[in-house]
């Protein structure tokens, strides 16, 4: 459901900065299902990649073989990303707070002596700052959905609406969080993440229990439409080709 919901959010004719894993699965599903003109951009410098299978990494030769162009990593960031030429960026997280700030650096309050040291930022801070909007994909549980992240690796909405503008960040920041339980979007007045949709078979109590803050719920809470037969077939074909 996460892959399908994330794929549906990608519009035809847009560009997407894609990571490996679920973001790549969602983006490639979208290109096959409803967005044939979606331009996939990978951090390795592959622009307009059209892989026949899910890439194993950003360095997978399949990306370069099927790309419209292959450029250097500095060009991807300096020319394409930072000036705001990419519409959507996909990000994951170890921790996410109610304003969409992301931690992928350390778990624990002491940076120099953390409980867990995570892989770090990579290009995520630039993606969070400069893409037109950001989609976050993350399984929902209290360990990941926290009141306050232990470290702000990638800036979301700070402490609320207006913080991005104060810092001069060009992108809109997180506009959608896709989880295994539902969809969250920032409140237009406060930028606090609000549950707007529950996936089929999930009840509200599950989502509340899986969130480490007092979850705000939309007044018109909806149920995410179930995957269609076409979406499931395309997803299975994609996974089969990648096996």
Beta strands, then each sheet from edge to edge (+ up, - down):
strand 1: 15-18
strand 2: 39-42
strand 3: 46-47
strand 4: 69-70
strand 5: 88-91
strand 6: 95-96
strand 7: 102-103
strand 8: 106-107
strand 9: 116-117
strand 10: 133-137
strand 11: 174-178
strand 12: 182-186
strand 13: 193-198
strand 14: 216-223
sheet 1: 2+ 1+ 5+ 10+ 11+ 12- 13+ 14+
sheet 2: 3+ 4-
sheet 3: 6+ 7-
sheet 4: 8+ 9-
end
